[in-house]
């Protein structure tokens, strides 16, 4: 069931995002600046700041799980202003994602119409929603958060973003 | 069959990436600078330049289709130095992806071991490969290419990255 796989992978990547924030915190400590300075960073003046990139990554994962399974997502208020608060937001989102099991997506078919709370009167087929919107959108915001940290000098590499992978000997 | 869905979505996003390059070209013309100046841009000195972000996006899509279906991917030489050449690289990758059908992935199971040409002696389960590596990696490079264009002043927004979505009235 690929809907559940997607939600589990989003959770995995949010855990990775949390480790990126932890590394940014250590980097800032070592360089003796306030890690929260990252929160307002943007790659261009009309782009969203780091803080919002992290929030939207969380909300995209949360909305995917809720909307595809036909549940109502909890509201997570946008009150964070610091990196520790962003890490708490990630933890709150992960706790929600961890309530899901494969059974929650058993009745969903590729053409099941998914209703979005922020688009009254509109719906989208589950597969189009997952593949065409939620997956690209989720990785957009995680990657842009990563890019902002890299742009700001945090020592990260691709393996930090991908995380460990289960290769086997053959 | 989510393997085929992934490949089709990668193709869709590569077409979107091509439109981003087209918009960058028009932007550069209007501002009277050489669009190829984007090719060497990086968000930090030890990150890969724009040119390589686009190449790896293409190669990730190509490798996903080939490796999961057990085919040998064609070699696309890394010879591009200009934006028009990058667009030709995208077109070449799309032509390859368009040779695939759902039938190419029919025998692949979640735990089918996928061998990677650049990792001799190693293999990875098809689902781990797709969800844990190829999907996050593909969108990483497309998003970083987008971020570099935005950072360089090209007028783009999220809807340019996501492309049109098939919402219906309910």
Interface residues (C-beta under 8 A of the other chain):
Chain A: X2 X5 X6 X8 X9 X12 X13 X43 X44 X47 X113 X115 X119 X121 X122 X123 X124 X125 X127 X128 X129 X131 X132 X133 X135 X136 X137 X139 X140 X142 X143 X144 X146 X147 X150 X151 X153 X158 X161 X162 X163 X165 X166 X167 X168 X169 X170
Chain B: X2 X5 X6 X8 X9 X12 X13 X43 X44 X47 X113 X115 X119 X121 X122 X123 X124 X125 X127 X128 X131 X132 X133 X135 X136 X137 X139 X140 X142 X143 X144 X146 X147 X150 X151 X153 X158 X161 X162 X163 X165 X166 X167 X168 X169 X170
